[in-house]
């Protein structure tokens, strides 16, 4: 959710860059299996006829990398994205440079296991802060701790403030993928009520089911089969970007077990490229040479990626009504970290009063879904 406040075509492109989920696709790994114990010896027999002792079974070095949702826990993930943008004006040699920073906190609370595998997970936006700089000066910003009376100065501030406290519910599959999201229509209705045209554009571009699914950075790109250190596997997914989608394809490698935060974690390395999604008809296209690289660390006890860092470098081309093309170069650094793990009771309502449609009063109490 990148959210500059002076709305022009150039500012819009900057907004799309930060909203894209450029966390490298990673994997999770459980503890390696211990060597199989030797079979118990048989009862003693005469020495001349005693059977030979069988050799211990050879341990399997591979381990399944499965997604987990720790029961009874609340996981708070903080994602920070810093983007540098160089944008050229069509037909001129003028290049504008801007910098943006987005910090987003999202809490995940497992509610219940689903038949056949997977989980129901409550998802809550707890904080969003944005700062945009141009020429070394802050040109726009949003801080949820600021006085709401000041929101009138920025067209998008009221919409951003409505996001804080929003609750949705993920229905995940056994492999960690998100099958569907509950609460999206209610959220869209709330955000669009009384919104400016700029804010409504924001909602259409950034708050949709595909973009919401990308909020889960805990279980991305898991391999379908067990792997061992040194194993690489292909990963591929669509990346929402404003009114279009890009295709991110690359390779994840389980590099090694490593010490991180006084824990034994699996270190995973990703390298990939992005291309314009095949069949896309948007005026927004991706230039050649778009790359994404990153490293992440997976905690086998929790079954989640505790930390990840990535670097994305790409060029976006936007066709103008005049027939010219505006090109913008992006460099985005992103980190994601599990900053809080606490106990939480299950059964919390997945769609709260916070994201009920403004025109209809939400019930005082709502049964958990």
N, C-alpha and C positions, 0 to 999 in steps of 0.2 A: 504494500500500500504506500506508494510514493505520492506525496500530496503537496505540491507547490500551490501557492495561492493566487498568483497573478496568472490568469488563464489565457494562454496564447497557444498556437500550435507548437512552438518550441517548448513551452512549459509542459504541455501535455505529453510530449515525447519523454521528457525527463521524468515525469510521474510514472509512465509505463515502465521505465527501466528499473526503478526501485521495487515495483510491485512484483516483478518476475522472481520466481523462486530459484535462485542460482546456487543453492546448496548442492554440492556434489552428491551424486547418488552413491550411497554407502551400504555396507552390510553389517550384520551382527553375527557374533559367534559365541557359542557356549564354551565352557571349559572343555579342554581336550579329555577324551576318555582315558582312564587309567588302564595300564596293561592288565589283561585278564589274569586272574589268579590261577596258579597251577592246580590241577585236580587233586583231590584228596587221595592219598595212597590206598591201595586195596589192602585187604586183610593179609597178614603174613602167610607165606606159603613156603614149602621146602625150598632151600636155596637153589637146588638144581633146576627147579621148574618155575622160579619167580619171574613174572612178566616184566618186560622192560618198562621203565618209567616214561610216559609220554611227555613230549616237550610242551611248554606252555603255549597257548594260542597266541598268535601274533596280533598285537593291538591294531585297531583301525585308526590311522592318523587323521582321518577326516571327521568333521563335526558339523552338524546341521546349524545353519545360521537363521534362527527363527525369531520373529517379532514377538515381544512380550508387552503386556500391560500390567504392571504390578498391582495386584488387587488391594483395595483399601488405601491407595496412595493418591496424592495430588502432585503432579509434575508441572513445575513452572519453567517454561523455556523462554529464554531471551535471545532474540535475533537482532543483530546490528548490521546495517548495510551502509557502506560509504561509497558514493558514486561520484566519479569525475566525468563531466560531460564537455565535449568540444563540439560546438554546432556551427556549421558554416551557413551563411545566408546565400540563397540561390543567386547565381550571377555575380557574386562579389567575392572578394578575398577576405572579407571580415569573418573572424572566428570568435565566437562568444564562449567563454569558459565558465562553468558553474560547478558547484559542489553541493551534494545533498547528503544528509544523514538521517536514517530512519532507525528507530529503536522500538521494537514491538515485543511485549510480554504476553504470552498465551499459556493458560493453564489447561492441563488435560487431566480428567478424573475418570478412571475406569468405573463403569457402573455395573455391568453384568457380562457374563460370557454368553455367546450366541450358540445355539445348537449347531453342531458340525464344525465349530471352531470360529475364531474371531471374537470381537468384543463390541459392546456399546460403550462409547466414551463421550463424556461431556466435554465440550470445548468452550472456554471463556476467554475473551479478550480483556485483559486487565489493565493494559496501558499501551498507548501509541504516542510517540513524540517524533516531531519532524523539524528539521532545520535546513534551510536552503541558503547558500551563499553565492554571491556574485561580486567580482572585483574585490574580494577579501572582506566583504561586508555581509551581514545577515539581511536578506531581502524578505524572508518570510519564515514563520515558524509556528509550531503548535505544541503546547505543553498542557496536558490535562489538569495540572495543578494550578494553572493560571485562572484568573477571575473570569467566569463565564460571561460577564458583562462586556468583556473585551472581544468576544467572538465576532461581533458585528463588523470588526475591521477586516476580517478574513472570510471570504465567501465559503470556504470549506470547513472552517472551525466547528460550526454547529453540527455538521454531519460527522466529523471525527469524534466529537464528544459523545454522540449517540452510540458510537461503536463501543465505547468503554462500558464494560459490564455485560455486553452481549453474550448470550449463551446459545450454543448449537449442540447437536449430537451427531457423532460419527458412528456409522455402522461399518466395522472393519471385517475383513476376511481373515482366515487363519494365517495368511502370508503377510499380513499387515496392511494390505491395500484397502483403501476406503471405498466401500461399495456405494454408499449414499450418505447424504447429509440431511438431517431434520432441522427445520426452523428457518431455512433460507427465504421462503416467501414472506414470513413474518418480518424478518430482518429487512428485506428490500422495501416492504411497505413502510416500515418505520423510518428508514433512511430517506425515502423519497417524499415523505410528508413534509410539506413546507420548504423543500429544498430548492435552491437556485438552479438555473440551467447548468452551471458549472458543476455543482455538486451532483446533479443527476447524471452527468457524463461520467463523473468519478464512480458512481455506483454501478453503472453499466459496465465500465471497464475493469473495475477492481474487485467488486463484491459480487462474485458469481460462484457457482458451485465448484468449477475447476480451480479457480484461484483459492477458494477456501480449503480445498483438499490439500493444496500445497503447503498449508500452515504446519502440517505434521512433518517435522524434520527428524523425528525419532526413528522412523522405520522406512527409509528410502533405499530402493535398489537391492533388496535382499536376494541372494542366489536361490534358485529353486532346489539345488542339490547340496549336500554336505561338501565342504571344502576344507583345505588345509593351508597353512602358511605357504605363500608363493603362488596360490591359485588365483587366476583372473577369470572374470566372467563379463559378458556383455550386458549393458543396461541401456534402456531407451524409454523416453517419455516425452509428452508434450509439455511445453512451458507456456502458460498464459502470458500475453504481453499486450496490454491494451485491448484493441478490437480484434487482435489476431492471435496466432499461436506459433511458436517455434518448436522444432523437434531437437531435443538434446539426446545425443547418442555417444556412447563411449565405453570405457572399460573400468571396472572396479577391480582392485587387487588387494587381497588379504596379505599385507606385507609381512607382519610379524606380531607376536605378542610383545607388549611394551608396558613399562611402568608409567602411569599417568595419574596424578592426584593421589599418590600412594595406593593405587590399585593396579591390578594386572588387567590390561585392556587389549583388545584387538585393534591394531593400527591399520587403517584402510586408506588406500590412495586411489583417487579418481582422475582420469584424463578423458576429455571428450570434446566434441565440436557441436555447434548449433547450426541449423539450417532452417530456412523458411519451410513451414509445414506444406507438404505436397497437397495441391489443390486449393490452397488458400487464395482468396480473392481480395484481400485487404490491400489498400494502398501502402501499407507498412510492410517492408521486406527487409531481410537480413543480408548484409554484405558478406563477401567471402572472408574466410579466415577467422570466424567466430570460435573462440576457444573457452573452455572451462576446465580448471584444474583445482584439486582440493585434497585435503587430508581430514580424516575423522577418527574418533576413538569410541569404540563400542564396549560397554560394560556388560559382561556376560551374566552377572548376577541379576541386574535389573532387566536386561534384554532390550536396552535402548542405546542410541547414540548420545553419549553425554556431551561431546564437544565436536564441532566441525568448523572448518575454515575453508574458504574458496576464493578464487580469483577468476572473474569473467571479463573478457575483452572482446568487443564486437562493434560493428557499425550498423546502424539502422538507417534505411533509406525511406523517405516519405514522399510519395508523389503529390505534387501540388496541382491545383486547378489550372494553373498557367501552363502546365506541361513540363515545368521544371521539377527537379528532385532536390529535396533537402536531405543532406547526409549528416549524421551525428555519430561521433565516436564515444563509446562508453568504456569505462574501466570501473568495475564494481568489486569491492572487497566485502565479503560477508562472513560473519561468525555466528554460530549458534551454540548455546550452552544451557544445560540443565542447571538452573541457578537455585532451585528449591525443590526438595522432596519432603513432603509432610504427610501425616495421616489424614484421611478424609473418609467420612461415612459415605457409603454407596447409596444410591437411590435419590440423589439430588435431581430436581426437575431439569430436563434438558433444554426446555424453552421457557425462559423466565419472563417476568413482566417487563424486563428491560428491552426486549426486542419484540414485544407485541405491537400490532398496528396502532398508531396513535388515535385513530378514529374510534377504536373499540376498547373500552376499558378492560384490562386483563383481570381475571378472577383473583381474589385475595389469596386463595390457595389453589394449587394445581397438583394433581396426582402425578407422580413420576411416570414417565413413559417407559 
